[in-house]
Amino acid sequence: MEASPVPTIPATRGLPIARVRDVFSPEEVEQRLRRLKAQGNDREQAALCQTYERMLERGPQRFAVKPSGVPDLEPLYEQLPNFSAVLDDVRRHVALAQESSDSLEITPLLLLGPPGVGKTHFAQQLADLLATTMTLVPMSSMTAGWLLSGSSSQWKGAKPGKVFEALVEGNYANPVLVVDEIDKASDAQYDPLGALYGLLEPQTAQRFVDEFAEVPIDASQVIWITTANDERTIPDPILNRMNVFEIAPPTRDEARGIARQLYQRLRAAHDWGRLFDEEPGDDVLDQLAGLAPREMRRALMTGFGNARLDRRDHLKPTDLPAAPGGRPRIGFVQ
C-alpha cells in the first residue's frame, strides 16, 4: 500500500522542521497484517486489521521539529513567573540542539505543586513554543491501566493507548505528552505507570510496543511532562528518570501581573475588546490576584460581560464573581 504524503506543517508556527522521522516500520506492519488476515477475521481481528491499514495509509513519517534558535521566552517568563526554573531548563535543552543535526531532547519533567498553579497551561504553552502538539493523559480519571499502553486486542472494546494515538494519528514525532496527576494513578489489577519505565528512557522508547497494535513504535522523541501534587506516591524508578520542579503559587505581585496580561490578551483577542480601557484598575487586579491562574480567565469573561450590560468601558470589582465564602482560592508566596 502506498504511503500518503507527509502532512504540511502549519506556516503560522514560524519554526523550521528539523527533519522527518519514521515512527514505525511499514514492513513490520504489513507482515502483521498479512498474518492476521490469514488467521480469519473475527470482530477483534477486524479492528486490529483496520488499525494496521490506517497506519499504512498514513505512512510512517512524522515531523521532528525544533526551533532554529533559542526562542524568546520572555513572554512566558512574564505569563508564568512561578515556572522560571522550568523555563531555564527548557532553554538549556533547546540550546544544546542548536547548530547541529540532533533532534530536540528534553529530559522528562515533573511539575510538583497545588491544583490551579498553571501546570497544564504551562505544558500547552511549551507545546506551542516548540511548534508541536499536546496530548493530555489524565491519570486521576483512569478506570484501567491501559490508558498509556493500550489494551490487548483480545479484550472487548480494546483500543490503542494515548502514546500510539499521538504518534500514529498525529503529525509529529515529538509531541508533548502530559501525564496529569501522576500521583493519583491507581489500579488494583494493573500498574498504570508500568509503561513509563520504558517510555521515559529514549533507548527503550525507540521500540515501544502498544498492547493493542503489537508493533514497535518509536516514542523516543516524545516530550514528557508529568504533574503531581505529592511525589511520595510516585515510584522512585520513575522519579529518577525525571527533572523535578516544585511549582509554588505566584506571589501576590506575580498574580497581579498574570491577571493584567490575561486582561490585555483577552481584550486584544476580541473585537469587543476595543470597547474597554487598555488597562484594568488596581482594585480589579487586587481581586483577580486572589484567584488561581486558571480561574482568572473565567472571572474576567464574566466581568467583561457584566460591564457591557452596564454599558461601561471599564471593569469594577463587583463585575467579577466572588470566591466561595469570600476567601481567595489560592495561597500566595510572601
DRENFISE-397350 format. One record per residue (C-alpha): y, x, z; residue in one letter. Coordinates in steps of 0.2 Angstrom, whole numbers, padded with zeros to 4 digits, always signed. Each point is the difference from the previous one (the first is absolute). Example, Ala and Ser with C-alpha at 12.3 -4.5 7.8 and 13.67 -1.06 7.14 Angstrom:
<recs>
-0022+0062+0039A+0017+0006-0003S
</recs>
This chain:
<recs>
+0000+0000+0000M+0017+0007-0005E+0012+0003+0015A+0017-0009+0000S+0015+0011-0002P+0008+0008+0015V+0013-0013+0007P+0018+0005-0001T+0009+0005+0016I+0016-0011+0004P+0015+0009-0007A+0011-0005+0015T-0010+0011+0012R+0010+0015-0007G-0014+0012+0005L-0011+0010-0012P-0019-0001-0002I-0008+0015+0006A-0016-0003-0010R-0013-0013-0004V-0016+0001+0011R-0017-0008-0002D-0005-0010+0015V-0018-0003-0005F-0013+0005-0013S-0002-0012-0014P-0017+0008-0004E-0006-0004+0018E+0006-0018-0001V-0008-0003-0017E-0017+0007+0007Q+0001-0012+0015R+0004-0014-0012L-0014+0003-0011R-0013+0001+0014R+0007-0016+0008L-0001-0010-0016K-0018+0006-0002A-0005-0007+0017Q+0006-0018-0004G+0015-0009+0004N+0001-0010+0016D+0016-0006+0008R+0003+0016+0010E-0004+0011-0015Q+0011-0010-0011A+0015+0004+0011A-0004+0018+0001L-0002+0000-0019C+0017-0007-0002Q+0007+0013+0012T-0007+0014-0011Y+0006-0008-0016E+0017-0002+0007R+0000+0019+0005M-0005+0005-0018L+0013-0012-0007E+0014+0007+0010R-0006+0018-0002G+0000+0014+0013P+0018+0007-0002Q+0013-0003+0012R+0017+0008+0003F+0002+0014+0014A+0018+0000+0003V+0012+0012+0009K+0019+0002+0001P+0007+0013-0012S+0010+0007+0015G+0001-0003+0018V+0008-0017+0000P+0016-0005+0009D-0007-0007+0016L+0017-0003+0009E+0000-0019-0003P-0017-0001+0008L+0006+0011+0015Y+0014-0013+0002E-0010-0015-0002Q-0014+0006+0011L+0008+0012+0012P-0015-0001+0012N-0012+0007-0014F+0010+0016-0002S-0015+0011+0005A-0012-0009-0012V+0013+0002-0014L+0001+0019+0004D-0019+0001-0002D+0001-0009-0017V+0014+0012-0006R-0011+0015+0004R-0015-0007-0010H+0010-0005-0015V+0008+0017+0000A-0017+0008-0001L-0004-0009-0016A+0015+0005-0009Q+0000+0012-0014E-0018+0000-0001S-0014-0010-0008S-0007-0006+0017D+0000-0018+0003S+0010-0007+0015L-0011+0002+0016E+0006-0008+0016I-0010+0002+0016T-0005-0017+0006P+0013-0007+0012L-0002-0010+0016L+0015-0009+0006L-0001-0005+0018L+0012-0012+0007G+0004-0018+0007P-0001-0015-0012P+0016-0003-0010G+0007+0018-0001V-0002+0000-0019G-0017+0009-0003K-0006-0010-0015T+0018-0001-0007H+0000+0019+0000F-0016+0001-0010A+0007-0012-0013Q+0016+0011-0001Q-0011+0016-0002L-0010-0008-0014A+0016-0005-0009D+0006+0018+0002L-0015+0008-0007L-0001-0013-0014A-0017-0007+0004T-0007-0016+0008T-0004-0005+0017M-0016-0010+0006T+0000-0007+0018L-0017+0000+0009V+0003-0010+0016P-0014+0005+0012M+0005-0012+0014S-0005-0015-0012S-0017+0007-0005M-0015-0011+0002T-0012+0013-0008A-0001+0019-0001G+0000+0001-0019W+0019-0003-0003L+0002+0019-0004L-0017+0004-0008S-0006-0016-0007G-0015-0010+0003S-0018+0001-0008S-0002-0010-0015S-0016-0007+0008Q+0011-0010+0012W+0007-0017-0004K+0018+0001-0005G+0000+0019-0001A+0015+0009-0008K+0007+0017-0001P+0011+0007+0014G+0019+0003+0000K-0002+0019-0006V-0010-0005-0015F+0012-0014-0004E+0015+0011+0001A-0007+0014-0011L-0009-0011-0013V+0012-0015-0002E+0016+0010+0003G+0009+0013-0011N+0001+0015+0012Y-0012+0013+0006A+0011+0003+0015N+0004-0017+0007P+0006-0002+0018V-0013-0008+0011L+0006-0007+0016V-0014-0003+0014V+0011-0011+0011D-0004-0001+0018E-0015+0012-0001I-0002-0001+0019D-0005-0018-0001K-0014+0002-0012A-0016-0007+0008S-0017-0006-0006D-0015-0003+0010A-0012+0005-0014Q+0009+0012-0011Y+0012+0014+0003D+0016-0006-0010P+0007+0018+0000L-0016+0008-0005G+0006+0002-0018A+0016+0010+0006L-0010+0015+0006Y-0003+0004-0019G+0015-0007-0007L+0012+0010+0010L-0008+0016-0006E+0005+0004-0018P-0016+0009-0004Q-0011-0014+0005T+0012-0014-0006A-0002+0007-0018Q-0016-0009-0001R+0002-0015+0011F-0013-0014-0003V+0005-0018+0003D-0015-0010+0007E+0002-0013-0013F+0003+0010-0016A-0012+0014+0005E+0009+0012-0012V+0010+0015+0005P+0019-0002+0000I+0013+0014+0002D+0010-0005+0015A+0006+0018+0004S+0018-0004-0005Q+0003-0015+0010V+0015+0001+0012I-0006-0006+0017W+0011-0008+0013I-0008-0007+0016T+0010-0010+0013T-0005-0003+0018A+0008-0005+0017N-0012+0010+0010D-0010+0015-0006E-0013+0000+0015R-0012-0012-0010T+0000+0011-0016I-0015+0012-0001P+0005+0018+0002D-0008+0005-0017P+0012-0012-0009I+0015+0006+0011L-0003+0018-0004N+0001-0004-0019R+0018-0006+0002M+0018+0005+0004N+0005-0011+0015V+0017-0006+0002F+0007-0010+0015E+0013-0012-0007I+0012-0005+0014A+0011-0016-0002P+0017+0004-0007P+0014+0004+0012T+0013-0014+0001R+0012+0010-0011D-0014+0003-0013E-0004-0019+0001A+0018-0004-0004R-0001+0012-0014G-0016-0008-0007I+0008-0018+0002A+0016+0006-0010R-0010+0007-0014Q-0011-0015-0001L+0015-0011-0001Y+0008+0010-0014Q-0017+0000-0010R-0002-0018+0002L+0018-0003-0005R-0002+0011-0015A-0016-0007-0006A+0006-0018-0002H+0014-0008-0010D+0005-0010+0015W+0003+0017+0009G+0018+0001-0008R+0005-0015+0011L-0002+0010+0016F+0010+0014+0008D-0006+0018-0005E-0003+0004+0018E-0008-0010+0014P+0010-0002+0017G-0004+0011+0015D-0006-0016+0010D-0012-0004-0014V-0007+0018+0000L-0002-0001+0019D-0010-0015-0001Q-0011+0006-0015L-0003+0016+0009A-0010-0009+0013G-0013-0005-0013L-0015+0009-0006A+0004+0008-0018P-0012-0012-0008R+0009-0015+0008E+0017+0005-0006M-0001-0006-0018R-0006-0017+0005R+0014-0001+0012A+0013+0005-0012L-0006-0012-0013M+0002-0014+0012T+0017+0006+0005G+0006+0001-0018F-0006-0018-0003G+0008-0006+0016N+0017+0008-0005A+0000-0008-0017R-0004-0017+0007L+0016+0003+0010D+0009+0006-0016R+0003+0017+0008R+0001+0018-0008D-0006+0008+0016H-0014-0001+0013L+0002-0005+0018K-0013+0004+0014P-0003-0019+0001T-0006+0000-0018D-0015+0011+0005L-0016-0007+0008P-0001+0004+0018A-0015+0010+0007A-0013-0009+0010P+0006-0002+0018G+0017+0008-0005G-0008+0017+0002R-0001+0014-0013P-0016+0001-0009R-0002+0019+0001I+0005+0014+0012G+0011+0014-0004F-0001+0019+0002V+0016+0005+0011Q
</recs>
